[in-house]
Amino acid sequence: MRTVLVTGTGGAGRTTVAAATALAAAREGQRTLLLTADSDGTPEALLGIGTPRSVPGRSADRLPWSVPVELAPGLWAARVVTDEWFRGELTALQDRGHGLLDLLGATPLDGEELTALPGVEAIALLRALRAAQTAPPGTGWDVLVVDMPPAPDTVALLALPEQLRRYLRRLLPAERQAARALRPMLAQLAGVPMPAQKLYETAERWERELAAVQGVIESEATTVRLVVEPGPLADRALRTARAGLALHGCRVEAVIANRLLPTGTADPWLAALSGQQQDALKELYEQWAPAVPVRELPHLGRDPHGLGEPRPAEPHPAESYPTEAHPAESNPVEPHPAESNPVEPHPGDGARRAPAGLADLADLAGAVGAPGARPDRPAADPWTVEDRLAEDGVLLWRLPLPGADRDRLSLVRRGDELIVTVAPFHRVLPLPSALRRCTVSGAGLRDGWLQVRFTPDPDLWPKRL
């Protein structure tokens, strides 16, 4: 599946660009799902689709998004339902750990009293990314466009699977699981289930889920579109976001310069704002093009929103959603796009309304363009090791970090790992095997590349014959 993550600076129009991108993909005959995690009603107001409805069925079996609403031929929209997903997941976790809860004398929480905790939105969005990819070929979506949070939050979210997997390996290392064969015997002797067994089983399940999500993020078919409203402050924020995305190996396919004011106006106030935008736009081209295309979107003079003219209502196909199947056995992208047309009736009338926001988006879709085809396979490692032993006696590890600032960059060698910090972003990188037998002799940032010099350790490096 082709996946496009739309993020950018705060208030730059990410939702509008995400919707226009999805519409452009649908116009090319791709079955497209526009997914948003924004719960403040902005996407619904933009598209004029009303309040999202939950998928019927048991909480544990529901997909992590609302019933998809058809916006145009081949285009559906849905919202990540964080609260309901959290209640379902925690209730299922309590069911699996009922033995431990009984052992501790704890009373399980009822689903009705559960409220999503801060930070759960990121987990729910990652789960939705994974769920959208698991449909059998021909029954799901061709393109997934995700309206992501602002760029700093998006970088942190995309880094989360790798970080959590590392924590699990450190807290529950594989070698400690070798003694699990003794736990059933110990459980029989004690007469109660052993918590460690459930703990390791849960950790293994989390590891599989996190690895699958990380595979989606690291696939060549997953790219990022950055949205910015050109200006001095936005330029700095965008450079920081670019460095963070590069640190975590995310591929930026386009920069969208949004809400550009008209040039050549006689109004001095508007001319000053437009001139400032044009200066910032020139900087964007210098920093990004031609490696990453910069696409320009005009200011519409208003926010696209509202409902169009009523159309005859059609029955809602809620009964086509699974209600009893286990998540691992059911199609996670239901109903089939070609078999449903779940546009919500407008409250208070018996007619269905066409989203009028699409009229504005239709003009923008051509400018943003549809995402190009990409193979769904693991992306190549962007970091390379250059052998300079003959010339300089060092090995050079080159890491692309465009947008990084030398003053906000730090490196720490810890065992067989290199800890890289770029502004607020942080990543622990395992060293290639050859570099583990070397010591760090220096580093420099040049032309958007971090170059770390490694000198072979005489005690560890193979001696020449």
N, C-alpha and C positions, 0 to 999 in steps of 0.2 A: 504494500500500500504506500502511496505517496503521502507524506505528512509535511505540512507547512505550519510552523509555529510563528505567530505574528506577535511581536512585542515592540517595545520602544520606550521613549521617554513618556513620563506621565502627562496625560491630557493631550497627547498628540493625535488622537483619532485612531487608536489601534483597532477598536471594534469596527469602525467604518471600513478600514483597509482590509481587515479579515473577511468581512462580508463581501466586499468587492472582489477579493481574491477567490473566494468560494464561488461566486457567481461566474467569474471568468472561467473557472475550471468546469463548471456545469455547462456552460455554453459550448464547450468543446466535447461534450458528450460523456464527461466523466461523472459517475455517481458520486456526489460530494456531500459530506457532512460538515456543517459549521458548528463547532463546539465551543461554548463559552463557559467560564467559571464565575463570571460576574453576577453577583446576586442582587445588585441594586436596581435591577430593572432596565438598565441602559440598553442592552441588546434588544429586549422586547420592544422598548419605545422606538429604537432605531428602525426595526424591521416591521413593527406594527403587528405582532403575532399574539399578543395577549399573554396571560400568565401561563407558564409551562405546567403541564400535568404530569404527575408521577406515573411510572409504569406500574400497572396493577400486578399483584402477586405477592408472595412472601418476601419479606425484607431481604433475607439472605440470598434470594434468587434474582433480585433486581439488578439491572444494569446501573452503572453509576451516573446515568443521565436521564433527563426527562423524556417523555414521548416525543420523537422527532416530528417537527412541523414542516410541511412542504411549503417552500417559498416560491419555487419556480421549477420547471421541468428539470429533474436531475439534481435539485438542490434541497437539502433538508437542514434544519437547525435544531439544536438541543442544548440544554444547559446542564452542567454537572450539579447533581442534587446532593450536596455535601452532607446536610443534616440527615437525610434519610439513609444515605450510604453508611454514614458513621453508626447510626443506630443499628442497622442490619449487621454490620461487621462486628460490633461489640457484643451484640446479642449472640451471634454465632460463636464468638470467642468464649463467652461465658458457658455456652452449651458444651464446647469441647473441653473446657477446664472445670466442669462441674465437680469432678472428683477432688481436685485441689481446693476448690471453694468449700466443699464439705469438710475437708480435712482442717481447713483454717477456721471453720465455723462462720464463714461469710455468707451474707444474704445477697443473691444476685439482684442486679438492677433491672427494673422493667423498662422495656423499650420506650414507653411514653415519657419516662422521666429523664431520658438521656438527651444531652445537648452537645452538639459538636464543639470540640475544644479548639482553641486557637492553634493554627498550624495544620489542622486536619485538611483544609482546603487543598494544600499542596499534595498530600497523599491521595486524596480523591481524584485530583486531576491526573496524577501519574497512573492511577488505576484505570481511569478512562482511556488514557493513551494506549495502555496495554489491551484493554477490552476491545477497542476498535480494530485492533490488528488480528484478532483471533477468529474472525469469521471465515468459514471455508471459501475458497475462490468462487466467484460468481454469485455469492449470496450477501456480500457486505458492501463496503464502499470502495471506490477507486481512489478517492482523495479525501484526506482528513485535514481540515483547516481549523486550527485552534487559536482562539482569542486569548492570549496569555496575559499574565499580570505585567506591570512595568518591568523594564529590563533587569534591574538589580534583583528583583524577586524571581524573575524567570531564570536567571543564571543560578541562583541558589537552589531553585527547584530542580533544574536539570542536573545539578551536581549531587542531589540527594541520594539517588540509588547507589552510586559508587561509594559515597561516604558511609551509608548505612551498611553496605556489604562489608566494608572494611571494619566497622565497629563489631559486626557479628563475628568476623574471623578472629578479632582480638579477644573478645569476651568469651566466645565459645569455640576455641580452636578445634580443628578436626581431630587432632591426636587425642583430645580428651573424650571424644566420643567412642573410642575403642573399647571402653569399659561398659558400654551400654548392654552388652550381652549378659552382664551380671545383674542388671537392674530388675528383670522379671523375677529372678529368684529372690532378690532382696525384698521385692514387693510382696511376694507370697509369705516370706518370713515375718514381715512387719504387719501384714494384713491390710495394708492401705496402698493405694497407688503411689508410686514414687514421682514426685514433682519433676525431677531432672529429666525423666523420659519425655514427658509432655513438653518440657522446655526445649529439648533438642529437636523434637518433632516440629514444634512451632518455628524454631529457628531455621530448620531445613526448608520449610514451606516458604518462609519469608525470603530466604536466599534465592529460591527458584523464581519467586515473583519479582524480586528486585533485579535479578539477572535478566529476566525477560524485558522489563521496562528499560533497563540500561541498553539492551540490544536494540530497542526501538530508537532510542535517542542517538545511538552511535551508528545507525544505519545510514548509508549514502542517500537513501530515499527520504530522510528527514532533514529539512533545512529551516533556516530562520529568515524572516523578513523583519527588518528594523524600520520602525515608523518614527519620524521626527518632524516637528514643526521648526524649520530652520531659525536659528537664533544663537547668540553667544553662549548662553547658559546651556542650551540643548546640545551644542556642539561638544562641550566638555563631558556632559553626561553620556553622550553617544560614544565618545572615545573610550570612556571607562567601561561601558557595556561591551564594546568590541573586544577589549582586552580580556574581560571575563569570559566571554563566549569562546575566544580563541584558546584560553587556558584550559577549558573543558572540552575542546575539540569539536565545538558546534560550528556548523557551516552556514555562513550568511550568504544568501543567494541574491538579495536585493536590499537597497535602502530606499525607502519611500519618503520623499520630501512632501509633506502634506500641508494643506491650507496655504498655498502660495497666493499672495495678494497680487492683483493686477499691477503691471508696470506702466509707466507713461502717464500716470494720472496727474491732473492739474491741482489736486488737493494737496497742499504741502504736508499736512499731518499724515495722510495716507501714503504720500510719496516717501516720507522719512521711514515709515514702517516697512514699506516695500523695498526700499534701498537696503535696509538692515538685513532683510530676508535674503536679498540677492547676494550680499556679501557672504552671508553664512552658507548659502547654496554653493557659491564658488568654492568655499573651503571643503564642502562635502565632496564635490567632484575631485578636488585635488587629493583628498585623503583616500577615497574609495575607488574611483574609476581609474582604469578600465577593468580592474580585476573583479570588482563588484559593481553591477549597474546601479545607477541612481535614477529613480523614476519620479516624475513631478506630477503632483495632483493639485488642481486649482482650489482656491477657497470657494465654497458654494454660496457664501453669503448667508447661510443658515445651517442648522443641523438637520440632516435628513431624518424624518420621523413621520409617524401618522399612519392612518389606514386609508385604503382606497375605496372604490365603489363596491357595494355588496355583490356577492355572487351567490347562487343557490347553494344552500348547505348540503353537505353529504354526511352520511353516517360516519362516526369516528370508529376506526378499526381497533379498538382497545382489546377486543377478544382475540386478536391475532398475536398478542404478546404471550410469552411463556409464563405460566404461573406455578408449575410444579417441578419443572426440570431443574436438576442441579446445575450450578454455573459452569462446571467443567464439561457438562454434557449438552448444554444448550447453545444455540447460536447467539453470540453476544451482540449481534447487530440485528435486532428484530424490530419491527417486521421488515421483510424485504422491501427495498425502496419501490420496486415496481408494483407491489401488491397493496400499497396503502397510500392514503392521501390525507394525513391527519392534521389539516389546517384547522385551528381552533375557531369555533363560532364566536362572534363578538358578543359580549354580554349585553343582554337587553334586546336582542333582535334574533330573528330566526334565519338570518342570512350569514353567509361566510364572506369575509372581506379580503380582497387582495392586498398584500402589503405594499403601501405606496412608497415606502422607503426604497424599494427596488428601482423605482424610476430614477432616483438620484444615483443609486449604486450602479445602474446600467452604464451611465456615462463614465464612472470611475473605473469600472471593470476593465475596459479596454486599455486604460493607462497603466494599471498595475500589472496586467497580464496574468495569464494562467501559469501555474507552476509547470516547468518542463519535466519530461520523463527522466527518471533516475533509477538505477538498479537497486533493488532492495537487498543489500548485502552489507556486511561490516565495512565501514569506511577505513581507508588506509591510514596507518599511523602517521600523523603529521610531523613527528619528531624524528630526526635523522642523526646518525653518528658518523662523523667525518674523520677518517684516519689521517692524522698528520704526524704520525710517529716518526717517519723518515725525515720530514722537514723541520718540525718544531718539538718533537718528542712528546706530543700530547694527542689525546682524542678529544674531538670537539662535538659536544651534544648541542644541536640546534633546535630551539623551540620557537615556533612562530607566535609572537605576542604583539600584533599590530594594535596601536592605541595605548600601549603601556607607557607609563611615566617612570623614568629612572628613579625619581625621588619616592615613588610609592611601590617600589619593587624590592622584595627581599627573598633570600634563598637560605635554606638550612639543610645541611646533610645530616641524615639520621639513619645510621646503619646502611641498609641497601635501598634507601628511599631518599628522594629529594623533595623537600617541602617548599613549594613556590607560593608566594603571596603577592598578588597584584591588586593594589588598592584594597577594597573590602573582600576580594575573592581569594580563595585559598584552595590549594590542591596538593595532595600527597602523591608523588609520581614514583613508581618503582623503577629503579635503575636497570638499564639493559645489562645482561650478564657480564659483558666485557668491562663495563664501567664500575662494577662492584669491586673489582680488584685494583681500583685506582683511587687516588685522592684528588679532591677538588683543588685546583691550583689557581683559579680565577674565573671571572665571568664578566660579560659585558652585554649591553643592549644596543644594537645597531640596526637601523633601518627596519624596525619592527621585528627583529629576531633576537631572542635571548640565546647567547652562545656561552656555554659553560665548558671550561677547559678541565680535563682530567689527565693527571700524570700517573702512569703505571706505578704501583707500589712494588718495589723490588722483592719484597717478601712474599707477595701473592702472585705476581705476574710470571708467566712461564718463561724460564730462562732459555736463551738461544743455545742451540747445540754447537 
